[in-house]
Amino acid sequence: MPSLSAFFTGIDHLFERGGALTSTFLLEVDGLAIGRFSSVSGLKMEVSVETYAEGGENGYEHKFPGRVTWDNLVFKRGITHDNNLFNWFEMNVGPGLTMTNMVARHTAAITMMSATGGRLRSWVVMDAFPIRWQGPDFDSDNDQLPTEELEVAHHGFTSVTF
């Protein structure tokens, strides 16, 4: 079993480099930038725990790691002039699905961008495909910025620091 020191290269806080304040989050799919977002949620992984109560051992239950699960990612932003999110979603429903008869899975990357445009940290998402797109609610009495939202399912992610 490798030692923990093989996984840790030292502590380097983004705050110390003056770059922790982000202005947007960039979504790239197969290396193509398809949008910047003000909010990304669901960047979470969790390991289930299986327990086993051994006969005669009353002090504790054995605990074993189970499956790893990842939440769906949800991207939110104000409406823009491009249709990139909607187009990516359409590749997997309607005519896009009918032509190939299969869901197109892609490698995606979420990158935290600094206020000056520098890349701070990325998460590379494997086998990503969009499962929900939501456009703005239309209400002339509402003075809120119209937004769109994209939900993405995937098979996990890794982290990359610049």
Salt bridges, closest charged atoms under 4 A:
ASP12 OD2 - ARG17 NH1 3.46
GLU28 OE1 - ARG119 NH1 3.29
ASP30 OD2 - HIS106 ND1 2.55
GLU46 OE1 - LYS44 NZ 3.69
GLU54 OE1 - HIS62 NE2 2.50
ASP71 OD2 - LYS44 NZ 4.00
ASP82 OD1 - ARG77 NH2 3.29
ASP127 OD2 - HIS155 ND1 3.02
GLU148 OE2 - ARG77 NE 2.86
GLU149 OE2 - ARG132 NH2 2.74
GLU151 OE1 - ARG132 NE 2.79
